[in-house]
C-alpha cells in the first residue's frame, strides 16, 4: 500500500468518525427538544412548587383559550388551628367535616374524547380537566379541620389509569388484607361504572394468609352484606407454591395451613384465581353483548380475549400478583412504592389478558401522613420524623407481641400512668437499639436505623396486626386489633386504675394524717 493510499484511508476514517459524532449530537438535540422525562410518581409538592406549576399551566391555557385562569388557593398558614376545644371535640368536628366533604374526594375524570381529535387538542383537554381537579382538592386543603393525605399529582400516572380502565372488562382493586378499607377507593368503582355500566370491580384481598380464619370470616360477612365482590389471595404463598419452595417467613405458616371448606373464606390458589377472573370477565362481556352494545371501550385487536385490569395503591402486591399469575417474573418487585412506571398487557391464554397499572395514591382523609408511611404507601426512606411513624406501630401492635417478636422487655408504665397504655415510640426505639447494638456516630442510639427496620417488619407482617370490619350500628371501624385480641380500656378499668393510684400513693390518707398531726401540735 502506497503512501497516498494510507493518507486517503486515514482521511476516510476521520471523516466517518466526525460524521458519527455529528449524528450523535443531532439525536441528542432531538431528544432534548422532545422533553422526554422519566415517568415518576409525585405525591409531595411544596407550596411554592404548586404555585409555580399551576401558574405555568394557567398561563399556557390562557394563551390557548384566551381565558383567565385563577391561581390555586393555597393555605400558607399551616400552623393556625382552633384553640379552646378538647381533643375529643376536635375529633368529632373533623369527622363531621369529612362526612360533609366525602363526595368531593373524587378520582380525576378523563374528558370526553373521540378518535378524530388530534394529539394537541386531547392533551390540552386532559391538562385543563386535571387542573380543575387540583383546584377542587386545594379548596379542601384550606379547611384546617380536614387532613388530606398526599395523593398522586403527576398527570401522566393518571393517564395510565384512564387507559387501563377503558381497556379492561373487569377491574381488580388489590388491597391489603390487614386494612382493606384503607386501600379501597369507592369513587374508582363509581368511575368504572360511568365508563361502562357493565364493568365490575373486584377486591383482591392480598396477604390474606396473615389473617386468622375467624377474622377472614368477619370480613367475608361484611363484604357480602355490602354487595362487594371479593377474593382472598396471597401472592407470596402462591409464588412459593409455584416454585415448590417453603415460605421463608415462619409467621405465615400457621395461617397458611388453616383450610376451610367455605369458598368465601378460603385463600385462593393461582389456578383458582385465574378461573375466577376469567369467569367474572366473561360474564361482563356476555351481559354487554346480550343488550346489543358494542365493545368500544375494549381494544379492537383483543376482542377475542377478556381483559382484566389491576389497580391499587403502591406496595400492596400488584406486581407480585401479576408475576404469580403469569408464572414467571414479568414485572419488577420491590418494597419501595412506585416500581411500576407504565401499564403493560400480559397475555395469559387465548381467552384472558391481564393489564397492570402503576400504583396510585388516591386522595382520601387521614389522621396523618405517618399512617401512610406505616402502611407502606409512602417510602420509608423519605420520612423525617421517625418517632411519629413508629408511634403508629406502637399503638397498633400490642406490647406483648412486640416483646415476643423482638425478644425484648419494654419499660413498664409508671405508677401514675395508665397500666394499659401502649409503649411510647422513644421507649420502643431505645430498647430496640440497646438489644441490637445500634449506635450512631455521636454515641447515642441510632433511632433512625431502628425505626426503618421496625417499619419494614410492620409492613411485611412480622409484627402481627389487623383491622376489624366496621360495625353495623356505627360508621366507624372497630379499631385495629391483633392476634392477641387486646381491646381498649373500658370506663370501669379507668376508674379502677385511678382509685388504685390514689390508694397506692396514699393521697387521701396523707391529707388526713397532716390534719391530725396539725391538730395535735396546735396550741390550746
C-alpha positions as CSV (number, residue, x, y, z in Angstrom):
1,X,0.0,0.0,0.0
2,X,1.5,3.3,-1.0
3,X,1.8,6.5,0.9
4,X,-1.1,8.2,-0.9
5,X,-3.4,5.2,-0.2
6,X,-2.6,5.3,3.5
7,X,-3.4,9.0,3.6
8,X,-6.7,8.5,1.9
9,X,-7.7,5.7,4.3
10,X,-6.8,7.9,7.3
11,X,-8.9,10.8,6.0
12,X,-11.8,8.5,5.4
13,X,-11.7,7.1,8.9
14,X,-11.5,10.6,10.4
15,X,-14.4,11.8,8.2
16,X,-16.5,8.8,9.3
17,X,-15.7,9.5,12.9
18,X,-16.7,13.1,12.6
19,X,-19.9,12.1,10.8
20,X,-20.9,9.7,13.7
21,X,-20.2,12.4,16.3
22,X,-22.4,14.9,14.3
23,X,-25.3,12.4,14.1
24,X,-25.0,11.7,17.9
25,X,-25.2,15.5,18.6
26,X,-28.2,15.8,16.4
27,X,-30.0,12.9,18.1
28,X,-29.2,14.4,21.5
29,X,-30.7,17.7,20.4
30,X,-33.8,16.0,19.1
31,X,-34.5,14.1,22.3
32,X,-33.8,17.2,24.3
33,X,-36.4,19.1,22.3
34,X,-38.8,16.3,22.8
35,X,-38.8,17.0,26.5
36,X,-39.0,13.3,27.3
37,X,-38.9,12.7,31.1
38,X,-38.9,9.6,33.2
39,X,-42.4,8.8,34.5
40,X,-42.2,9.2,38.2
41,X,-44.8,9.3,40.9
42,X,-45.2,12.7,42.6
43,X,-47.1,12.8,45.9
44,X,-45.1,15.5,47.8
45,X,-45.3,19.0,46.4
46,X,-44.3,22.1,48.4
47,X,-46.5,25.3,48.3
48,X,-44.0,27.2,46.1
49,X,-43.8,24.3,43.7
50,X,-47.6,24.1,43.4
51,X,-47.8,27.9,42.8
52,X,-45.2,27.8,40.1
53,X,-46.7,24.7,38.5
54,X,-50.2,26.0,38.4
55,X,-49.2,29.5,37.3
56,X,-47.3,28.0,34.3
57,X,-50.3,25.8,33.4
58,X,-52.7,28.7,33.7
59,X,-50.6,30.9,31.5
60,X,-50.4,28.2,28.9
61,X,-54.1,27.6,28.9
62,X,-54.7,31.3,28.7
63,X,-52.6,31.5,25.6
64,X,-54.6,28.8,24.0
65,X,-58.2,29.6,25.1
66,X,-57.7,33.3,25.9
67,X,-59.5,32.8,29.2
68,X,-58.4,34.0,32.6
69,X,-57.4,31.2,34.9
70,X,-57.4,31.9,38.6
71,X,-54.4,30.5,40.6
72,X,-54.8,27.7,43.0
73,X,-55.5,28.9,46.5
74,X,-53.0,27.5,48.9
75,X,-53.1,28.0,52.7
76,X,-49.7,29.2,53.7
77,X,-50.7,29.5,57.4
78,X,-50.3,25.8,58.3
79,X,-49.7,26.4,62.0
80,X,-53.0,28.1,62.7
81,X,-55.6,26.0,64.4
82,X,-58.7,26.5,66.6
83,X,-58.0,26.7,70.3
84,X,-60.1,26.3,73.3
85,X,-61.6,22.9,72.4
86,X,-60.7,19.4,73.6
87,X,-59.2,16.7,71.5
88,X,-62.5,14.7,71.6
89,X,-64.4,17.7,70.3
90,X,-61.9,18.3,67.6
91,X,-62.1,14.7,66.5
92,X,-65.9,14.9,66.3
93,X,-65.7,18.1,64.3
94,X,-63.2,16.6,61.9
95,X,-65.5,13.5,61.4
96,X,-68.4,15.8,60.6
97,X,-66.4,17.7,58.1
98,X,-65.1,14.5,56.5
99,X,-68.7,13.2,56.1
100,X,-69.8,16.6,54.7
101,X,-67.0,16.7,52.0
102,X,-66.7,13.0,51.3
103,X,-68.3,13.5,47.9
104,X,-65.5,15.9,46.9
105,X,-62.9,13.2,47.1
106,X,-63.0,12.0,43.5
107,X,-60.6,10.5,41.0
108,X,-59.8,12.8,38.1
109,X,-62.1,12.0,35.1
110,X,-60.8,11.9,31.6
111,X,-62.6,14.4,29.5
112,X,-64.7,13.2,26.6
113,X,-62.7,12.4,23.5
114,X,-63.2,11.0,20.0
115,X,-60.7,9.2,17.6
116,X,-61.0,12.3,15.4
117,X,-59.2,14.5,17.9
118,X,-55.6,15.3,17.3
119,X,-52.9,14.9,19.9
120,X,-52.6,18.5,20.8
121,X,-56.3,19.0,21.4
122,X,-56.5,15.9,23.5
123,X,-53.5,16.9,25.6
124,X,-55.0,20.4,26.3
125,X,-58.4,19.0,27.3
126,X,-56.8,16.5,29.7
127,X,-54.5,19.1,31.3
128,X,-57.4,21.5,31.8
129,X,-59.5,18.9,33.4
130,X,-56.7,17.8,35.6
131,X,-56.0,21.4,36.7
132,X,-59.7,21.9,37.6
133,X,-59.5,18.7,39.7
134,X,-56.4,20.0,41.5
135,X,-58.2,23.3,42.3
136,X,-61.1,21.4,43.9
137,X,-58.8,19.5,46.2
138,X,-56.8,22.6,47.0
139,X,-60.0,24.2,48.3
140,X,-60.4,21.2,50.7
141,X,-56.9,21.6,51.9
142,X,-57.8,25.2,53.0
143,X,-60.1,23.7,55.6
144,X,-58.0,23.2,58.7
145,X,-60.4,20.6,60.1
146,X,-59.6,18.3,57.2
147,X,-56.3,16.3,56.8
148,X,-55.9,15.4,53.1
149,X,-53.4,12.6,52.6
150,X,-50.6,13.1,50.0
151,X,-52.0,11.9,46.6
152,X,-50.7,11.5,43.1
153,X,-50.0,14.8,41.4
154,X,-48.5,13.6,38.1
155,X,-50.9,13.7,35.2
156,X,-49.1,11.0,33.3
157,X,-49.7,8.5,36.1
158,X,-53.4,9.2,36.0
159,X,-53.3,8.8,32.2
160,X,-52.1,5.3,32.7
161,X,-55.1,4.6,35.0
162,X,-57.5,6.1,32.4
163,X,-56.2,3.7,29.7
164,X,-56.4,0.7,31.9
165,X,-60.0,1.5,32.9
166,X,-61.1,1.9,29.3
167,X,-59.4,-1.3,28.1
168,X,-60.5,-3.6,30.9
169,X,-63.7,-5.5,31.3
170,X,-63.1,-6.4,34.9
171,X,-61.3,-4.1,37.3
172,X,-59.4,-5.8,40.1
173,X,-58.5,-3.5,43.0
174,X,-55.7,-5.0,45.0
175,X,-55.9,-4.2,48.7
176,X,-54.0,-5.2,51.9
177,X,-55.9,-7.8,53.9
178,X,-54.9,-6.2,57.2
179,X,-56.9,-3.0,56.5
180,X,-58.8,-3.4,53.2
181,X,-61.0,-0.3,53.6
182,X,-57.9,2.0,53.9
183,X,-56.7,0.8,50.4
184,X,-60.2,0.8,48.8
185,X,-61.3,3.7,46.7
186,X,-65.1,3.7,46.2
187,X,-65.0,6.6,43.8
188,X,-62.8,4.5,41.4
189,X,-65.6,1.9,41.3
190,X,-68.1,4.6,40.5
191,X,-65.8,6.0,37.7
192,X,-65.6,2.5,36.2
193,X,-69.4,2.3,36.1
194,X,-69.5,5.7,34.5
195,X,-67.3,4.5,31.6
196,X,-69.4,1.3,31.2
197,X,-72.3,0.3,33.3
198,X,-71.4,-3.4,32.9
199,X,-67.9,-3.0,34.3
200,X,-67.4,-4.6,37.7
201,X,-64.8,-4.0,40.4
202,X,-63.4,-6.9,42.4
203,X,-61.4,-6.5,45.6
204,X,-58.4,-8.8,45.6
205,X,-57.6,-9.1,49.3
206,X,-53.9,-9.8,49.2
207,X,-51.8,-11.0,52.1
208,X,-54.8,-12.9,53.4
209,X,-52.6,-15.6,54.9
210,X,-51.6,-13.0,57.6
211,X,-55.2,-13.1,58.9
212,X,-56.6,-15.8,61.2
213,X,-59.6,-17.7,59.8
214,X,-62.1,-16.0,62.2
215,X,-61.0,-12.6,61.0
216,X,-61.5,-13.6,57.4
217,X,-65.0,-14.8,58.2
218,X,-65.8,-11.3,59.7
219,X,-64.5,-9.6,56.6
220,X,-66.4,-12.0,54.3
221,X,-69.6,-11.3,56.1
222,X,-69.0,-7.5,55.8
223,X,-68.2,-7.7,52.0
224,X,-71.2,-10.0,51.3
225,X,-73.5,-7.7,53.3
226,X,-72.4,-4.7,51.3
227,X,-72.5,-6.5,47.9
228,X,-68.8,-6.2,47.4
229,X,-67.2,-8.7,45.0
230,X,-64.0,-10.0,46.8
231,X,-61.5,-12.8,46.8
232,X,-58.9,-13.7,49.5
233,X,-55.4,-14.2,48.0
234,X,-51.8,-14.4,48.9
235,X,-49.2,-13.6,46.3
236,X,-46.3,-14.8,48.3
237,X,-47.9,-18.1,49.2
238,X,-48.9,-18.6,45.5
239,X,-45.3,-17.9,44.3
240,X,-43.8,-20.3,46.9
241,X,-46.2,-23.0,45.8
242,X,-45.4,-22.4,42.1
243,X,-41.7,-22.6,42.8
244,X,-42.0,-25.6,45.1
245,X,-40.2,-23.8,47.9
246,X,-41.4,-23.3,51.5
247,X,-42.2,-19.8,52.8
248,X,-39.2,-18.0,54.4
249,X,-41.5,-16.2,56.8
250,X,-42.3,-18.5,59.7
251,X,-45.2,-16.3,60.9
252,X,-47.1,-17.1,57.7
253,X,-47.0,-20.9,58.2
254,X,-49.9,-21.3,60.8
255,X,-52.3,-19.2,58.8
256,X,-51.4,-20.8,55.5
257,X,-52.0,-24.3,57.0
258,X,-55.6,-23.3,58.0
259,X,-58.0,-24.7,55.5
260,X,-61.7,-24.3,55.3
261,X,-64.5,-25.6,53.0
262,X,-66.2,-22.2,52.8
263,X,-65.3,-20.8,49.3
264,X,-65.8,-17.2,50.6
265,X,-63.2,-17.5,53.4
266,X,-60.5,-19.7,51.9
267,X,-57.3,-18.3,50.3
268,X,-57.4,-18.8,46.6
269,X,-54.6,-20.5,44.7
270,X,-53.2,-19.5,41.3
271,X,-55.4,-21.7,39.1
272,X,-58.5,-20.9,41.1
273,X,-57.9,-17.2,40.9
274,X,-57.3,-17.3,37.1
275,X,-60.6,-19.3,36.6
276,X,-62.5,-16.9,38.8
277,X,-61.1,-13.8,37.0
278,X,-61.9,-15.3,33.6
279,X,-65.4,-16.3,34.7
280,X,-66.3,-12.8,36.0
281,X,-64.9,-11.1,33.0
282,X,-66.7,-13.3,30.6
283,X,-70.0,-12.7,32.4
284,X,-69.5,-9.0,31.9
285,X,-68.9,-9.5,28.2
286,X,-72.0,-11.7,27.9
287,X,-74.1,-9.1,29.7
288,X,-72.9,-6.4,27.4
289,X,-73.5,-8.5,24.2
290,X,-77.0,-9.5,25.4
291,X,-78.0,-5.9,25.4
292,X,-76.6,-5.4,21.9
293,X,-74.0,-2.9,23.0
294,X,-70.7,-2.5,21.2
295,X,-67.4,-3.1,22.9
296,X,-65.9,0.3,22.1
297,X,-64.1,0.5,25.4
298,X,-62.0,-2.6,24.7
299,X,-59.1,-2.7,22.3
300,X,-60.1,-3.7,18.8
301,X,-57.1,-6.1,18.4
302,X,-58.1,-8.1,21.5
303,X,-61.8,-8.6,21.0
304,X,-61.5,-12.4,21.4
305,X,-59.9,-12.0,24.9
306,X,-61.4,-10.7,28.1
307,X,-59.2,-8.0,29.7
308,X,-58.7,-7.8,33.5
309,X,-57.1,-4.6,34.8
310,X,-55.2,-4.5,38.1
311,X,-55.2,-1.2,40.0
312,X,-54.5,-0.1,43.6
313,X,-52.1,1.7,46.0
314,X,-48.4,1.3,45.8
315,X,-46.8,-1.6,47.7
316,X,-50.0,-3.7,48.0
317,X,-48.6,-6.5,45.9
318,X,-49.9,-5.9,42.3
319,X,-46.6,-6.8,40.7
320,X,-46.2,-9.9,42.8
321,X,-49.7,-10.9,41.9
322,X,-49.0,-10.4,38.2
323,X,-45.8,-12.5,38.4
324,X,-47.6,-15.3,40.3
325,X,-50.5,-15.4,37.8
326,X,-48.2,-15.3,34.7
327,X,-45.9,-18.0,36.2
328,X,-42.7,-16.0,35.8
329,X,-41.2,-12.7,36.6
330,X,-42.5,-10.2,34.2
331,X,-42.7,-7.0,36.4
332,X,-40.2,-5.6,38.9
333,X,-40.9,-6.2,42.5
334,X,-39.5,-4.1,45.4
335,X,-40.6,-2.9,48.8
336,X,-40.2,0.7,47.7
337,X,-43.5,2.1,46.3
338,X,-43.7,3.2,42.7
339,X,-41.7,0.5,41.0
340,X,-44.1,0.1,38.1
341,X,-43.9,3.1,35.8
342,X,-46.2,2.3,32.8
343,X,-49.1,0.0,32.3
344,X,-48.4,-3.2,30.4
345,X,-50.6,-6.0,29.0
346,X,-49.8,-9.7,29.6
347,X,-51.4,-12.5,27.6
348,X,-52.2,-15.5,29.9
349,X,-54.2,-17.6,27.4
350,X,-56.3,-17.3,24.3
351,X,-59.2,-16.1,26.4
352,X,-57.6,-14.0,29.2
353,X,-55.3,-11.0,29.2
354,X,-54.1,-9.0,32.2
355,X,-53.4,-5.3,32.3
356,X,-51.1,-4.0,35.1
357,X,-51.4,-0.3,36.1
358,X,-48.8,1.7,38.1
359,X,-49.5,2.1,41.8
360,X,-51.6,5.2,42.5
361,X,-52.2,7.1,45.8
362,X,-55.8,8.1,45.7
363,X,-57.0,11.3,47.6
364,X,-58.5,10.5,51.0
365,X,-58.9,11.8,54.5
366,X,-56.5,10.5,57.2
367,X,-55.3,11.4,60.6
368,X,-51.7,12.0,59.4
369,X,-49.2,11.1,56.7
370,X,-47.4,8.9,59.1
371,X,-50.2,6.4,58.8
372,X,-49.4,6.1,55.1
373,X,-45.7,5.6,55.9
374,X,-46.6,2.8,58.3
375,X,-48.9,1.3,55.7
376,X,-46.2,1.2,53.0
377,X,-47.9,3.8,50.7
378,X,-45.2,6.4,51.1
379,X,-41.5,5.4,51.1
380,X,-39.8,4.7,54.4
381,X,-36.5,6.3,53.3
382,X,-38.2,9.7,52.8
383,X,-39.6,10.0,56.4
384,X,-38.2,12.8,58.5
385,X,-40.0,12.3,61.8
386,X,-39.2,8.6,62.6
387,X,-40.7,8.7,66.1
388,X,-44.1,9.7,64.7
389,X,-44.1,6.8,62.3
390,X,-43.0,4.3,65.0
391,X,-45.8,5.7,67.3
392,X,-48.3,4.4,64.8
393,X,-46.8,0.9,65.0
394,X,-46.6,1.0,68.8
395,X,-50.3,1.9,69.1
396,X,-51.5,-0.8,66.7
397,X,-49.3,-3.8,67.8
398,X,-49.8,-4.9,71.5
399,X,-46.9,-4.7,73.9
400,X,-46.7,-8.5,74.4
401,X,-46.5,-9.1,70.6
402,X,-43.6,-6.7,70.2
403,X,-41.7,-8.2,73.1
404,X,-42.2,-11.8,71.8
405,X,-41.1,-10.9,68.2
406,X,-38.0,-8.9,69.1
407,X,-37.2,-10.8,72.4
408,X,-37.0,-7.6,74.4
409,X,-38.5,-6.2,77.6
410,X,-40.2,-2.8,77.2
411,X,-40.2,-0.4,80.1
412,X,-43.4,-0.8,82.2
413,X,-45.7,2.2,82.7
414,X,-45.1,4.4,85.7
415,X,-47.4,4.1,88.8
416,X,-49.2,7.3,87.9
417,X,-49.7,6.3,84.2
418,X,-52.4,4.1,82.7
419,X,-51.2,0.5,83.0
420,X,-52.8,-0.5,79.7
421,X,-51.2,2.3,77.6
422,X,-49.2,1.3,74.6
423,X,-45.4,1.8,74.7
424,X,-44.0,5.1,73.7
425,X,-42.1,5.4,70.5
426,X,-39.0,6.6,72.4
427,X,-39.2,3.5,74.7
428,X,-39.5,1.1,71.8
429,X,-36.7,2.7,69.8
430,X,-34.2,2.9,72.7
431,X,-34.9,-0.7,73.8
432,X,-34.6,-2.0,70.3
433,X,-31.3,-0.1,69.7
434,X,-30.0,-1.5,73.0
435,X,-30.8,-5.1,72.1
436,X,-29.4,-4.8,68.6
437,X,-26.4,-2.6,69.4
438,X,-27.4,0.3,67.1
439,X,-25.3,3.3,68.0
440,X,-24.8,6.4,65.9
441,X,-21.6,8.3,65.4
442,X,-22.5,10.6,68.2
443,X,-22.6,7.7,70.7
444,X,-26.4,8.0,71.0
445,X,-28.8,5.2,70.0
446,X,-29.3,5.1,66.2
447,X,-33.1,5.6,66.3
448,X,-33.4,6.2,62.5
449,X,-32.0,2.8,61.6
450,X,-34.1,1.1,64.2
451,X,-37.2,2.9,63.0
452,X,-36.7,1.8,59.4
453,X,-36.3,-1.8,60.5
454,X,-39.3,-1.8,62.7
455,X,-41.5,-0.2,60.0
456,X,-40.2,-2.7,57.5
457,X,-41.2,-5.6,59.8
458,X,-44.5,-4.0,60.4
459,X,-45.2,-3.7,56.6
460,X,-44.0,-7.2,55.8
461,X,-46.2,-8.8,58.5
462,X,-43.6,-9.8,61.1
463,X,-45.4,-7.7,63.6
464,X,-49.0,-9.0,63.7
465,X,-51.7,-6.5,63.3
466,X,-55.1,-6.2,61.5
467,X,-58.2,-4.1,61.5
468,X,-61.7,-5.5,62.1
469,X,-64.6,-4.6,59.8
470,X,-67.0,-1.7,60.7
471,X,-69.9,-2.5,62.9
472,X,-73.4,-2.3,61.7
473,X,-74.6,0.2,64.2
474,X,-71.6,2.6,63.7
475,X,-69.9,4.1,60.7
476,X,-66.5,3.8,62.4
477,X,-64.3,0.8,62.4
478,X,-64.0,-1.3,65.4
479,X,-60.4,-0.3,65.7
480,X,-57.1,-2.1,65.0
481,X,-56.7,-5.4,66.7
482,X,-54.1,-8.1,66.6
483,X,-53.9,-11.8,67.0
484,X,-53.7,-11.2,70.8
485,X,-57.2,-9.9,70.7
486,X,-56.5,-6.9,73.0
487,X,-59.0,-4.1,73.2
488,X,-59.1,-0.6,74.5
489,X,-59.8,0.1,78.2
490,X,-63.3,0.5,79.5
491,X,-64.6,3.2,81.8
492,X,-64.6,0.8,84.7
493,X,-60.9,0.0,84.1
494,X,-60.1,3.7,84.1
495,X,-61.9,4.4,87.4
496,X,-60.3,1.3,88.9
497,X,-56.9,2.5,87.8
498,X,-57.5,5.9,89.2
499,X,-58.7,4.5,92.5
500,X,-55.7,2.2,92.8
501,X,-53.4,5.1,92.0
502,X,-54.9,7.1,94.9
503,X,-54.7,4.2,97.4
504,X,-51.2,3.4,96.2
505,X,-49.9,6.9,96.7
506,X,-52.0,7.5,99.8
507,X,-53.3,10.9,98.8
508,X,-56.4,10.7,101.0
509,X,-54.5,9.2,103.9
510,X,-51.7,11.7,103.7
511,X,-54.1,14.6,103.9
512,X,-55.8,13.1,106.9
513,X,-52.5,12.5,108.7
514,X,-51.4,16.0,108.0
515,X,-54.6,17.4,109.5
516,X,-54.4,15.1,112.6
517,X,-50.8,16.0,113.2
518,X,-51.6,19.6,112.8
519,X,-54.4,19.3,115.4
520,X,-52.0,17.5,117.8
521,X,-49.4,20.2,117.7
522,X,-51.9,23.1,117.7
523,X,-51.6,25.4,120.6
524,X,-54.6,25.4,123.0
